[in-house]
Amino acid sequence: MEIDTLALRTGIHRSQFGEHSEAMYLTSSFVFENAAQAAERFTGGGEGNIYSRFTNPTVTAFQERLAALEGADACVATASGMSAILAMAMAMLKAGDHLICSASVFGSTVQLFSNVMGKFGVETTYVNGASVPAWEGALRANTRLLFLETPSNPLTEIADIAALAAVAKRAGALLAVDNCFCTPVLQRPLELGADLVIHSATKYLDGQGRVLGGAVLGARGPVMDGVFGFLRTAGPSLSPFNAWVLLKGLETLRIRMEAQSQAALQLAQWLERHPRIARVYYPGLPSHPQFCLAQKQQRLGGAVVAFEVKGGREEAWRVVDATRMISITANLGDTKSTITHPATTTHGRISAEARKAAGIGEGLLRVAVGLEALADIQADLDRGLNS
Ligand SMILES: *Cc1c(COP(=O)(O)O)cnc(C)c1O
């Protein structure tokens, strides 16, 4: 079936009431018919739920639907995107292992790998995600995992998933891709050879800024024996309420991603022509240094546009402060457009040299384009640009 159909029709298990919309099972535990059935469930023999830290029908429905969209054998849902990365790392790595991560990943991911995993004897090397030789050069005998986001945040650098999957395979390591920015609508990393896909469902999968959630997807072995095994013991499970919201979010994912990507492309083209803009970063523009790779790897450019305002911090802040509609928030993946100044928010805690090395200037702004009329988004940005 096509992705539109899968997003609506996968994971539906009607109850005896014959409900049309998916039911929400807000229950912490499940009852057994008798002692023998309870014993059977606990020994893992029988099908069925025991306790919602392990499994819950609404969470299972979300997992089945997302797995269908990503083309994955298995999916485990988690309480947030960060708990998805934690569960994946705890399941796949042990003390003495090494992992390689693209430098421009989500800030908390760096904290998790360096500070939390580092405390348990896992070492991380950060590389320029867009450079395949940089990944190869960082490999060690004990490298077990390659981890990346593509496009990167905020400069939209593209990592070559197929090439890096081959690098990981040769090294006997796994490749995990955080597919938050593209979602399966724009990019399906497993088809390109990645072993694991990570989601912060908080972003585009919900799509309307309501709940936290996450997921790890891939082959049955690593996901069920590894990640699910960690999760049912450690407990950062997805709540059934959040699973239900996400399940409904998936129903409109394709039309939202396409509409927001198309608006982002038009905004990027408009910004590129604007006399007050020095540079625009968007994978759907021919001026993007990896335009060809982006065209091959992604169906569309995504909804995040970064641009350099001429001048510096003062000029960039003026654009932010002149907005009356766009939300000033570092979050993204919402139907409401958001704007942020990375150098003083998401990337404010790293040193000025590290920021410069990462290419995040004082004039840089990032807009995550929502579903408002494009003309209103442009007018809101133009006010500050022309003041
Ligand atoms: C937000 C985000 C995360 C973390 O997700 P939470 O749901 O906030 O825990 C991870 N990766 C990327 C790319 C993100 O944007």
The ligand as an ORCA input file, in Angstrom:
! r2SCAN-3c Opt
* xyz 0 1
  C      14.077     17.582     19.478
  C      15.058     16.654     18.909
  C      15.504     15.538     19.627
  C      15.065     15.258     21.059
  O      13.705     14.953     21.112
  P      12.799     15.196     22.428
  O      11.493     14.625     22.019
  O      12.798     16.660     22.711
  O      13.447     14.428     23.530
  C      16.393     14.679     19.019
  N      16.825     14.907     17.755
  C      16.424     15.977     17.047
  C      16.942     16.164     15.667
  C      15.540     16.883     17.588
  O      15.163     17.966     16.876
*
